[in-house]
Amino acid sequence: MSLLNKLGSFAERADDLLTRTRARLGMLHPLQLLPYRSYGTPTRLYVKGRLLTDKGITEPDASDSRLHNLLNMYRRFDSNEIRGAQLVVRPADGSEHPVVTDEEGYFTLNLEPQSLPEPVDFLWYPVEVLLQQVPHPFTAQELRAAAPVLIPPADAEYGIISDLDDTVIQTSATNLLRMARTVLIRNARSRLPFKGVAEFYRQLQLGRNGKRNNPFFYVSSSPWNLYDLLEDFLDLNDIPPGPLLLRDMAVAGKKSGDATAHHGHKLKEIDNLLLTYPTLPFVLIGDSGQEDANIYREVVRRHPGRILAIYIRDVNLPERAALVERVTEELRADKVEMLLVKDTVQAAEHAADAGFIFREAVSAVEQEKQKDEAADTESDLDGEGTGEPVMQ
């Protein structure tokens, strides 16, 4: 076992001991059952969530101070996970499926439903989750929640797999100081989407069949601790909801030769999606700030004929743009277009030309972009040639 693995194991044991001590002393916050948006098929549902203590993170408000946001962010990462708790998952067919939380408080379950109810908003099927029993010294509480599971309908035209940071949300991931300031002291209301991205994504979800039933999946290397913030952000900005496929923060070593954690996580999640929906083509959306171009090239090679187009938002770093251009040239042999786009309107124009969205959708994206620009009084994330977001 590597030193990093040993340190991680020690930290987990110490954290579990501290949580149990707080429970014995009556100093633990009430428990919180947090189901995550997930996905499935008519014959298989994947349910995922986490059992934590409720740290009292408040609803986001535009007037929240930086200190308030910083404290909420601390509470997200200072989580108390409840391991060994017994839960019951009840799909709409009335069956019951037991599951136990792991050492990080997560629960995951694959189940085969006998029947499905009518979907909510074309795509979503709620699955009930109940807390049944907690280990000593925790106190059992009556907790239940609905885990939303996305099942693409048979007439979905295509799916969309999108990154989040510097693709949907302005993060400045290529500038560590600016990224830290953005992530730590902004909330779901004060963080900024890229201009026009909400309308573009709504048009992709609409497609050309007149229904908002093209499924979105958000694959990000952000930790699960940020789930509530990211879900609130999508909701507040009227961006189509979808499963948030995030990453566990648990410390773990890597074997020599492994892909980076970012690369490996995203590639694994995208592979799972394409294997789950073998007849559904996909549009991929990312940015040039990290490894999205290389990851998406590998996806095209692993799943030939499945990718309709790839949009890469330009973070305005010449060396990153050059890398994307090289990958773009390589993908021409695979007959897949990868576009390095300067803004959302450029991506929408290509999507209209390719027949993914209606032609009139381009003007709707342009109008929202202009509206966003008029309403945007924030200027501290704008920059040129320094890795700050430039997608307008």
C-alpha positions, 0 to 999 in steps of 0.5 A: 500500500502506497503512502498516499493510500495509507494516509487516506485510510488513516484520515477516513478512520479518524474522521469516522471516529470523530463523527461517532464521538460527536454522536455519543456526546449529542453534538452531531447535526441531524442527518440528511438523506441526499439523493443524486440525479442519475440515469437508467433504461426502462429495464434498469435503474441506477440509484445513487445518493449519500447520507450525511449530517445536515450542516445547515447550508442555506439557500443561495441569495445574491446578497449573501456576503463573501464570508457567508459563501465561504462558510457554506463552502467550508460546511460542504467539505467538512461533511460527516458521512454516515457509514453502515446505515441501512436504506430501502429503495422503492421504485414505482412497481412497489418492490423493495431493495435494501442497500447499505452506505459505504465508508464515505456515506454513499449508497448505489444500487442497480435494480430492474423495475417491473414497471414504470410510472408516467415520466415527469417532464418527458425524462424523469422517474422518481424512485423513493429512498427511505432510511431504515436503520443507522448503526450505534451510536447514531439516532435513527430518524424518519428520512425519505427522499425521491431520487430522480432517474433519467430515462431517455424516451424512444424518440429522443434524437440524441444525447448531450454530454457536457462539462461544467467548469469553464464550459457552462459555469465561469470558473477560470480553471486555468488560473488557480488563484482566480478559480479559488476565489470564484469557487470559494466565495461565490454561490449558485446565484452569484456564479456566472454562466456563459452568455447564451449557454442556457438558451443554446442548451434548451434548444439542444434539448428541444432538438427538431422533434418539438419535444424537450426530450433530448437528455443532458448528462453533465460529467465533471471532475468537481467533487460530490461535495459541490452537488447542491451548488451545481444543481442549484446553479442549473436550476436558477439559470434555467439550464436543462437538468441532467445527471451530475456525474461528479468525483469522490474526493477520497484520497487514493494513490495512483499506479504508475502509467494511470491516466490523470484522475480528471481524464480517467474519471470523465472517460469512464463516465462517458464510456458508461453512458454510451454503453448504457444507450447503444443506439443513441448518438451524442453531442459532446461539449467541453472547453480547451482549458483542460483535457476535454479535446483529448478525452473526446478524441478517445471517446470517438475512437472507442465508440465509432459512429456514435458522436455527431459533433464536438464543441470546445469552448476557447479559453483564449490560451494559444497553446491550448487552442493549438492542441485542439486544432491538432486533435480536430485534424486527427478526427477528420479521418473519423468523420467527426467535426470538433469545433473550437468556438469563441462563443455560444452563438458560433456553436449554435450556428453549426448546430443549426447547419448540422440539423441538430436545432432549428435555424430560428434557434440561432437568433434566440441564442443571440438574443439571450447572449445580448440580454445576458451582456446587458444584465451582467455588471460583473467584470472581474472574470473577463480577461484576454490571453490569461486563461480567463473565460472569454465565451460571450 
